[in-house]
Amino acid sequence: MLWPLRRDGLDPVVELSRHREQERVAPLPLPFGVRAWLVTGYDEVKAVLGHVEGFSNDFANLAGTTGIGTRHNPGGLGFADPPAHTRLRRMLAPEFTMRRLRRLAPRIQSIVEEVLDAIEPGDAPVDLWPTFALPIPSLTICELLGVPYGERENFQRLAAARFDLTGAAGGSLNAMSESLCYLSDLVARQRLAPGDGLLGMLIREHGDAVDDRELTGLADGVLTGGLETTASMLALGALVIAREPQLKRLLVGTHPDTQSGQATAQFVEELLRYLSVVQVAFPRCALRDFQVGDVRIAAGDLVACSLSAANRAGVFGADPDVLDPSRPAHPHLAFGHGAHRCIGAELARMELHAAYPALVRRFPRLRLAVDPTQLAFRDASIVFGLQALPVLVT
């Protein structure tokens, strides 16, 4: 059933709110006799995501439950359990600490300015999806992985093609295959001469303890996990900013509550909660009978946690369905929770912190070029987002 992935504009469909208020752990009808549960309550979602011993992400378990062939295993951290998950995450974690990421901050700021430089002001509408939202995370990932400068245009092309929703599915699959071939070749070259990026660091510090196939999978995980999600946040955030003039004043420092970036940080956290672009966490398979809230989940059952529903719960204070940058801080679940929480969360925050104020400073009269009802959103996608964002920037 795809209804938990649908939206009413920027809001989760009302059925999700009804479930969260009345039945936080509810049966989710699936074909082929698969027993599944939809979890919508904030505490209940945290309980499932935080219990790695009770709920498995291992693709083999999911394949056994749903009947999907193991050949479809996408690999990476998202579909692995300890000890394999622990081993791979321990390798990656040092590169994603704020101390290591700070070295990327000047380059991220430069990327943002370069992307904005390329947007030509005029009377014609500009689509911020390909001109703003997509290139910023794409070029940032190039920096992170250590993609050579001469190859970054091709890397961007492959990355954009993987998430091109306007063409046939075969085009996206071909781009995925081509990008995996490119990453495999990049890993092989880094093995011979490790660079300063993530791949070079992993090779220098772990050597033969990580093979080329694993490195390619990790690089692809960085691309798929850090590109589409951040691009969707950038586009949807730009939409919110274009519709709300007071947010522009907040971001550029003319608002009385602005204090040395604190207002931007609060805005970003509230926007992450409000939008919840990753709508549902990776599905889990119960390894044993487990009590979640008032419901007993049996071993072998499939569990889907709705992050978009949990992030609109009452724990966030009054009117959680309203975007309020002054909302008192409470830990949101936009990056997940527990052992599988998004390892690139701080990098994503750095990109959002740099991009939103720069966009408003450069184009203070930013506004939609179409009626909001004409905007095309992705339908029933795990990563919620826009298909295009036409704006006027003069």
Buried (B, 14 or more C-beta within 10 A) or exposed (E): EEEBBBBEEBBBBEBBBEBBEEBBBBEBEBEEEBBBBBBBBBEBBBBBBBBBEBBBBBBBBBBEBBEEEEEEBEBBBBBBBBEEBEBBBEBBEEBBEEEBBEEBEEBBBEBBEEBBEEBEEEEEBBBBBBBBBBBBBBBBBBBBBBBEEEEBEEBBBBBBBBBBBEEEEEEBEBBBEBBBEBBBEBBEBBBEEBBEBBBBBBBEEBEEEBEEEBBBBBBBBBBBBBBBBBBBBBBBBBBBBBEEEEBBBBBBBEBEEBEEEEBBBBBBBBBBBBBBBBBBBBBBBBBEEBEBBEBEBEEBBBBBBBBBBBBBBEBBEEEBEEBBBEBEEBEBBBBBBBBBBBBBBBBBBBBBBBBBBBBBEBBEEBEBBBEEEEBEBBEEBBBBBBBBBBBBBE
